[in-house]
Structures are given as structure tokens and as C-alpha cells.
């Protein structure tokens, strides 16, 4: 009798674990494409859609299984009640473990690059390689090297400011800001539209949270190979940038030849060549 009770208990536990895996709500949407033993996980940047990786995926789907994320509340994705940088990092790690994705290559742009750094730092045995596309360990420290992140940072003023804007005001703000980040005029309206379709509260909360994030010390625990792709204009700030990365012993720095923050659009051929050399080596 005890034997049967044990078997029933084990079957029930397995069923519960399976149901949990199927019903768990992650703070991101995922599109799985391609095929290959090695996986690539793409994390878009602030207020961007996973579609930012479309051209990149085309180059790798033949040989790799690709998981493309769109973070909760960004570019029309459903908002998540507990969105924060640390929560997103932990949930991406949980997704990798739950789906048994072995040593994925994580490619992140902007805030997504910050998440790639945090994942590799806090879960050094989980990640195979990382590619950081135009992101820094501490964005605020670029203008203030003595910056210290606040433990209980209050983002409510920024949330109040952003949510008080009407649609026209918010659109105009993004329309003015985006040309400083993207040179390819053919992509401007699409990227602005991603911002406009983003949940305003998430937009403000995550900008505030990421600006308060400091990974300069944490990246010392990263063990995997790390390719750091930086916009062309960052070459003028090379000492300050590489000082931020001084604790990342596996870093390989490459500066784009042209363009701005959206390197995958503004210097596409150079960018894809860098990825190919790093990923397939």
C-alpha cells in the first residue's frame, strides 16, 4: 500500500511541475524559431520590440534555435505587475532553466545588454556567451563616475510625469529623441511606434530602474566570452567606457564604423560580421 501511495505522490508531483511549467506567466513574450543544438536568446532594448532582431535572426536561424523576447509592457506586449530590472533578469534565468536551454548565447541591445551582463554575472554557469550591443554596466556613471545606486529608489515622480502626458505630447517627445539614437531614417517611425505602443507606466518605471542599476562590480563574476559592440561615437569616450568594464575580464571591445545606438540598423554589415566571428568561433 505504501508503495502505491509513493507512486501516486510522485505522479501528482510530476503533474504539478508540468502544469506549473505550462501556466507560469513570464514578464516577456517569446518567439521560438530556427533549429540547432546551440540556442541564441535575443533581448531587445528599452521600449523595443523583439522585431528589432529580425534581420539578425535571419542570419542565424539555419544553424541555431532562436528565442526572441519582447519584454512586458514594451511595444504593445502586455504589462506585468512586477516589472523591474532584477525581476526580469531572474525570470529570464528561470525560463532558461525551465526550458532546459543549455548554455545559450545571450544577445542584448541597450537595456537588453544590461540584462545579458546581469544574467552572466549572477548565473555564471547558465550562459555560454554574451553579446552586449551598445550598453554599459552603469549608464548613470557615464556622466557621474561617483554615482551610487539607491537601495529603495523612488520612481513614482517619473511615472507620474510620463503618465500625465497625452498621446501627442509623448509621441513628439519620442520623435525628437529617436534621431539621436538611430541614423537609419527608414526605421525611425517603426522604432518610435514601439515606444508609443509601450505601456507608459512600465516605460517610466523601467527607465528609472535601469538608470539606477550599477553592474560595475557584479560583472567580475562573468566567466563566459563576452563581445561588447559599441556605437561609433563612443570611441571618443573609450577610456571612460572601458573603465566601467574593467572588472569584465572576458571582454572583447569593438566599436562600430558609423551610425548611432541601433547598431544593427546603422552599421548592419559590420555588426553581422562581428556576430558571425564571435558566435561561430
HELIX and SHEET records of a PDB file:
HELIX    1   1 UNK A    2  UNK A   23  1                                  22    
HELIX    2   2 UNK A   50  UNK A   53  5                                   4    
HELIX    3   3 UNK A   54  UNK A   60  1                                   7    
HELIX    4   4 UNK A   85  UNK A   98  1                                  14    
HELIX    5   5 UNK A  111  UNK A  122  1                                  12    
HELIX    6   6 UNK A  139  UNK A  142  5                                   4    
HELIX    7   7 UNK A  156  UNK A  164  1                                   9    
HELIX    8   8 UNK A  167  UNK A  178  1                                  12    
HELIX    9   9 UNK A  185  UNK A  187  5                                   3    
HELIX   10  10 UNK A  188  UNK A  196  1                                   9    
HELIX   11  11 UNK A  200  UNK A  211  1                                  12    
HELIX   12  12 UNK A  218  UNK A  221  5                                   4    
HELIX   13  13 UNK A  232  UNK A  237  5                                   6    
HELIX   14  14 UNK A  238  UNK A  244  1                                   7    
HELIX   15  15 UNK A  263  UNK A  266  1                                   4    
HELIX   16  16 UNK A  268  UNK A  279  1                                  12    
SHEET    1   A 7 UNK A  28  UNK A  34  0                                        
SHEET    2   A 7 UNK A  65  UNK A  71 -1                                        
SHEET    3   A 7 UNK A  39  UNK A  43  1                                        
SHEET    4   A 7 UNK A 104  UNK A 109  1                                        
SHEET    5   A 7 UNK A 127  UNK A 133  1                                        
SHEET    6   A 7 UNK A 225  UNK A 230  1                                        
SHEET    7   A 7 UNK A 251  UNK A 255  1                                        
END                                                                             
